[in-house]
């Protein structure tokens, strides 16, 4: 199963529900992509995939700060779920692959 695709995520944040767009591209177990939302788009190229599990790290700008995110997720068909962890805590997310 390929994790490559565009996913619309849903996550609860202190600023309310956010629905960023996550793009993943897998090539031989290496994962790159981007996440775009109201605070801009952030790219990454340091991810890994093992079966339907994927991990990556990225930096985002929020509230005037650069914040490091460590992300892990599981893709199950058209669904994705996982956790984004930052120095401020962790956020669970779910999402669905776009057609």
Backbone as JSON Lines, residues from 0, in Angstrom:
{"i":0,"aa":"X","n":[0.84,-1.18,0.0],"ca":[0.0,0.0,0.0],"c":[0.89,1.25,0.0]}
{"i":1,"aa":"X","n":[0.57,2.19,-0.82],"ca":[1.34,3.42,-0.91],"c":[0.76,4.48,0.02]}
{"i":2,"aa":"X","n":[1.64,5.17,0.72],"ca":[1.18,6.29,1.55],"c":[1.17,7.59,0.76]}
{"i":3,"aa":"X","n":[1.72,7.57,-0.46],"ca":[1.78,8.77,-1.28],"c":[0.39,9.32,-1.53]}
{"i":4,"aa":"X","n":[0.21,10.62,-1.32],"ca":[-1.07,11.24,-1.59],"c":[-1.24,12.53,-0.81]}
{"i":5,"aa":"X","n":[-2.41,13.13,-0.98],"ca":[-2.77,14.36,-0.29],"c":[-3.88,14.05,0.7]}
{"i":6,"aa":"X","n":[-3.68,14.45,1.94],"ca":[-4.61,14.16,3.02],"c":[-5.11,15.47,3.64]}
{"i":7,"aa":"X","n":[-6.4,15.53,3.93],"ca":[-6.97,16.65,4.68],"c":[-7.06,16.2,6.13]}
{"i":8,"aa":"X","n":[-6.31,16.88,6.99],"ca":[-6.24,16.51,8.39],"c":[-7.24,17.3,9.23]}
{"i":9,"aa":"X","n":[-7.52,16.79,10.4],"ca":[-8.32,17.49,11.4],"c":[-7.61,17.33,12.74]}
{"i":10,"aa":"X","n":[-7.28,18.47,13.37],"ca":[-6.65,18.4,14.68],"c":[-7.16,19.52,15.56]}
{"i":11,"aa":"X","n":[-7.3,19.22,16.84],"ca":[-7.74,20.2,17.82],"c":[-6.51,20.92,18.37]}
{"i":12,"aa":"X","n":[-6.52,22.24,18.29],"ca":[-5.41,23.05,18.8],"c":[-5.97,24.07,19.79]}
{"i":13,"aa":"X","n":[-5.1,24.77,20.51],"ca":[-5.59,25.84,21.39],"c":[-6.33,26.93,20.61]}
{"i":14,"aa":"X","n":[-6.12,26.99,19.29],"ca":[-6.79,27.98,18.45],"c":[-8.03,27.39,17.77]}
{"i":15,"aa":"X","n":[-8.49,26.23,18.23],"ca":[-9.66,25.59,17.64],"c":[-9.27,24.49,16.67]}
{"i":16,"aa":"X","n":[-10.26,23.95,15.98],"ca":[-10.02,22.88,15.02],"c":[-9.29,23.43,13.8]}
{"i":17,"aa":"X","n":[-8.2,22.77,13.43],"ca":[-7.44,23.14,12.24],"c":[-7.56,22.01,11.22]}
{"i":18,"aa":"X","n":[-7.56,22.36,9.94],"ca":[-7.69,21.37,8.87],"c":[-6.58,21.57,7.83]}
{"i":19,"aa":"X","n":[-5.33,21.35,8.21],"ca":[-4.24,21.52,7.25],"c":[-4.25,20.41,6.19]}
{"i":20,"aa":"X","n":[-3.59,20.7,5.08],"ca":[-3.41,19.74,4.0],"c":[-2.01,19.15,4.1]}
{"i":21,"aa":"X","n":[-1.94,17.83,4.18],"ca":[-0.67,17.11,4.27],"c":[-0.42,16.39,2.96]}
{"i":22,"aa":"X","n":[0.72,16.65,2.34],"ca":[1.12,15.93,1.12],"c":[2.3,15.04,1.46]}
{"i":23,"aa":"X","n":[2.17,13.75,1.13],"ca":[3.23,12.78,1.37],"c":[3.66,12.15,0.06]}
{"i":24,"aa":"X","n":[4.97,11.97,-0.1],"ca":[5.5,11.25,-1.25],"c":[6.52,10.25,-0.75]}
{"i":25,"aa":"X","n":[6.26,8.97,-1.01],"ca":[7.17,7.91,-0.58],"c":[7.97,7.41,-1.77]}
{"i":26,"aa":"X","n":[9.27,7.22,-1.55],"ca":[10.14,6.67,-2.58],"c":[11.16,5.77,-1.89]}
{"i":27,"aa":"X","n":[10.95,4.47,-1.97],"ca":[11.89,3.52,-1.39],"c":[12.05,3.63,0.12]}
{"i":28,"aa":"X","n":[10.97,3.92,0.83],"ca":[11.02,4.04,2.28],"c":[11.36,5.43,2.79]}
{"i":29,"aa":"X","n":[11.76,6.33,1.88],"ca":[12.01,7.71,2.26],"c":[10.76,8.53,1.96]}
{"i":30,"aa":"X","n":[10.46,9.47,2.83],"ca":[9.23,10.26,2.7],"c":[9.57,11.74,2.7]}
{"i":31,"aa":"X","n":[8.97,12.46,1.76],"ca":[9.05,13.92,1.72],"c":[7.64,14.45,1.58]}
{"i":32,"aa":"X","n":[7.5,15.75,1.75],"ca":[6.17,16.32,1.59],"c":[6.07,17.7,2.17]}
{"i":33,"aa":"X","n":[4.82,18.08,2.45],"ca":[4.55,19.41,3.0],"c":[3.25,19.38,3.78]}
{"i":34,"aa":"X","n":[3.12,20.36,4.66],"ca":[1.86,20.58,5.36],"c":[1.52,22.05,5.23]}
{"i":35,"aa":"X","n":[0.31,22.34,4.76],"ca":[-0.11,23.71,4.53],"c":[-1.4,23.99,5.29]}
{"i":36,"aa":"X","n":[-1.43,25.17,5.92],"ca":[-2.61,25.59,6.66],"c":[-2.65,27.09,6.75]}
{"i":37,"aa":"X","n":[-3.44,27.62,7.69],"ca":[-3.59,29.08,7.8],"c":[-2.28,29.81,8.09]}
{"i":38,"aa":"X","n":[-1.3,29.12,8.68],"ca":[-0.04,29.78,9.01],"c":[1.04,29.55,7.96]}
{"i":39,"aa":"X","n":[0.65,29.09,6.78],"ca":[1.61,28.89,5.71],"c":[1.88,27.44,5.42]}
{"i":40,"aa":"X","n":[2.87,27.22,4.56],"ca":[3.24,25.87,4.13],"c":[4.65,25.56,4.6]}
{"i":41,"aa":"X","n":[4.84,24.33,5.06],"ca":[6.14,23.9,5.55],"c":[6.49,22.57,4.9]}
{"i":42,"aa":"X","n":[7.71,22.48,4.36],"ca":[8.14,21.26,3.67],"c":[9.06,20.44,4.56]}
{"i":43,"aa":"X","n":[9.16,19.15,4.24],"ca":[10.09,18.27,4.93],"c":[10.58,17.22,3.94]}
{"i":44,"aa":"X","n":[11.78,16.68,4.21],"ca":[12.33,15.64,3.34],"c":[13.08,14.59,4.15]}
{"i":45,"aa":"X","n":[12.74,14.49,5.44],"ca":[13.47,13.62,6.34],"c":[12.62,12.47,6.88]}
{"i":46,"aa":"X","n":[11.51,12.18,6.22],"ca":[10.61,11.15,6.72],"c":[11.0,9.75,6.31]}
{"i":47,"aa":"X","n":[10.43,8.79,7.03],"ca":[10.63,7.38,6.7],"c":[9.29,6.66,6.74]}
{"i":48,"aa":"X","n":[9.18,5.62,5.94],"ca":[7.98,4.79,5.93],"c":[8.39,3.34,6.15]}
{"i":49,"aa":"X","n":[7.59,2.65,6.94],"ca":[7.8,1.23,7.19],"c":[6.42,0.58,7.13]}
{"i":50,"aa":"X","n":[6.11,-0.02,5.99],"ca":[4.75,-0.54,5.8],"c":[3.78,0.63,5.72]}
{"i":51,"aa":"X","n":[2.76,0.62,6.59],"ca":[1.79,1.71,6.57],"c":[2.07,2.75,7.65]}
{"i":52,"aa":"X","n":[3.23,2.65,8.33],"ca":[3.63,3.63,9.35],"c":[4.6,4.64,8.74]}
{"i":53,"aa":"X","n":[4.42,5.91,9.09],"ca":[5.27,6.97,8.55],"c":[5.65,7.92,9.68]}
{"i":54,"aa":"X","n":[6.9,8.4,9.65],"ca":[7.37,9.4,10.62],"c":[8.1,10.5,9.86]}
{"i":55,"aa":"X","n":[8.04,11.71,10.39],"ca":[8.78,12.83,9.81],"c":[8.92,13.92,10.86]}
{"i":56,"aa":"X","n":[9.84,14.85,10.6],"ca":[10.05,16.01,11.45],"c":[10.02,17.25,10.58]}
{"i":57,"aa":"X","n":[9.5,18.33,11.15],"ca":[9.42,19.58,10.41],"c":[9.39,20.74,11.39]}
{"i":58,"aa":"X","n":[9.63,21.93,10.87],"ca":[9.53,23.14,11.67],"c":[8.4,23.99,11.1]}
{"i":59,"aa":"X","n":[7.62,24.58,12.01],"ca":[6.56,25.49,11.61],"c":[6.77,26.82,12.33]}
{"i":60,"aa":"X","n":[6.2,27.87,11.77],"ca":[6.19,29.17,12.43],"c":[4.8,29.39,13.0]}
{"i":61,"aa":"X","n":[4.73,29.63,14.31],"ca":[3.45,29.87,14.96],"c":[3.67,30.86,16.11]}
{"i":62,"aa":"X","n":[2.81,31.84,16.18],"ca":[2.86,32.83,17.26],"c":[4.25,33.46,17.39]}
{"i":63,"aa":"X","n":[4.88,33.72,16.26],"ca":[6.18,34.37,16.24],"c":[7.35,33.49,16.63]}
{"i":64,"aa":"X","n":[7.12,32.18,16.68],"ca":[8.18,31.26,17.06],"c":[8.35,30.18,16.0]}
{"i":65,"aa":"X","n":[9.58,29.66,15.88],"ca":[9.81,28.46,15.08],"c":[9.66,27.27,16.02]}
{"i":66,"aa":"X","n":[8.78,26.36,15.67],"ca":[8.45,25.22,16.52],"c":[8.79,23.94,15.78]}
{"i":67,"aa":"X","n":[9.55,23.06,16.43],"ca":[9.89,21.76,15.86],"c":[8.77,20.77,16.15]}
{"i":68,"aa":"X","n":[8.32,20.08,15.12],"ca":[7.29,19.05,15.26],"c":[7.88,17.7,14.91]}
{"i":69,"aa":"X","n":[7.6,16.72,15.72],"ca":[7.92,15.33,15.43],"c":[6.59,14.63,15.18]}
{"i":70,"aa":"X","n":[6.44,14.02,14.02],"ca":[5.15,13.47,13.62],"c":[5.26,11.98,13.34]}
{"i":71,"aa":"X","n":[4.23,11.24,13.74],"ca":[4.13,9.84,13.36],"c":[2.69,9.53,13.05]}
{"i":72,"aa":"X","n":[2.48,8.65,12.08],"ca":[1.13,8.36,11.63],"c":[1.05,6.95,11.07]}
{"i":73,"aa":"X","n":[-0.17,6.48,10.96],"ca":[-0.46,5.2,10.32],"c":[-1.5,5.47,9.24]}
{"i":74,"aa":"X","n":[-1.23,4.95,8.04],"ca":[-2.17,5.07,6.92],"c":[-2.91,3.75,6.8]}
{"i":75,"aa":"X","n":[-4.24,3.83,6.76],"ca":[-5.09,2.65,6.64],"c":[-6.09,2.9,5.51]}
{"i":76,"aa":"X","n":[-5.76,2.43,4.31],"ca":[-6.61,2.72,3.15],"c":[-6.55,4.2,2.83]}
{"i":77,"aa":"X","n":[-7.7,4.88,2.86],"ca":[-7.76,6.32,2.61],"c":[-7.69,7.14,3.89]}
{"i":78,"aa":"X","n":[-7.54,6.49,5.04],"ca":[-7.52,7.19,6.33],"c":[-6.09,7.29,6.86]}
{"i":79,"aa":"X","n":[-5.83,8.37,7.6],"ca":[-4.55,8.55,8.28],"c":[-4.85,9.01,9.69]}
{"i":80,"aa":"X","n":[-4.07,8.55,10.64],"ca":[-4.2,9.02,12.02],"c":[-2.82,9.02,12.65]}
{"i":81,"aa":"X","n":[-2.62,9.93,13.58],"ca":[-1.32,10.0,14.2],"c":[-1.22,11.07,15.25]}
{"i":82,"aa":"X","n":[0.03,11.46,15.53],"ca":[0.32,12.41,16.59],"c":[1.43,13.35,16.14]}
{"i":83,"aa":"X","n":[1.26,14.64,16.43],"ca":[2.3,15.65,16.24],"c":[2.75,16.09,17.61]}
{"i":84,"aa":"X","n":[4.05,15.99,17.87],"ca":[4.59,16.33,19.18],"c":[5.54,17.52,19.06]}
{"i":85,"aa":"X","n":[5.34,18.52,19.92],"ca":[6.2,19.7,19.96],"c":[6.62,19.93,21.41]}
{"i":86,"aa":"X","n":[7.52,20.89,21.65],"ca":[7.89,21.19,23.03],"c":[6.69,21.63,23.88]}
{"i":87,"aa":"X","n":[5.6,22.07,23.25],"ca":[4.42,22.52,23.98],"c":[3.42,21.4,24.24]}
{"i":88,"aa":"X","n":[3.69,20.2,23.75],"ca":[2.77,19.09,23.97],"c":[2.49,18.34,22.68]}
{"i":89,"aa":"X","n":[1.54,17.42,22.77],"ca":[1.21,16.57,21.62],"c":[-0.23,16.79,21.19]}
{"i":90,"aa":"X","n":[-0.45,16.66,19.88],"ca":[-1.79,16.77,19.3],"c":[-2.06,15.54,18.47]}
{"i":91,"aa":"X","n":[-3.19,14.89,18.71],"ca":[-3.62,13.79,17.87],"c":[-4.31,14.35,16.64]}
{"i":92,"aa":"X","n":[-4.17,13.65,15.51],"ca":[-4.87,14.08,14.3],"c":[-5.44,12.87,13.57]}
{"i":93,"aa":"X","n":[-6.44,13.16,12.77],"ca":[-7.01,12.18,11.86],"c":[-7.12,12.86,10.51]}
{"i":94,"aa":"X","n":[-7.34,12.09,9.47],"ca":[-7.48,12.69,8.15],"c":[-7.94,11.68,7.12]}
{"i":95,"aa":"X","n":[-8.25,12.22,5.95],"ca":[-8.74,11.4,4.85],"c":[-8.02,11.81,3.58]}
{"i":96,"aa":"X","n":[-7.67,10.82,2.77],"ca":[-6.99,11.05,1.5],"c":[-7.96,11.67,0.51]}
{"i":97,"aa":"X","n":[-7.49,12.7,-0.2],"ca":[-8.29,13.3,-1.27],"c":[-8.33,12.36,-2.45]}
{"i":98,"aa":"X","n":[-9.41,12.42,-3.22],"ca":[-9.53,11.6,-4.44],"c":[-8.63,12.13,-5.53]}
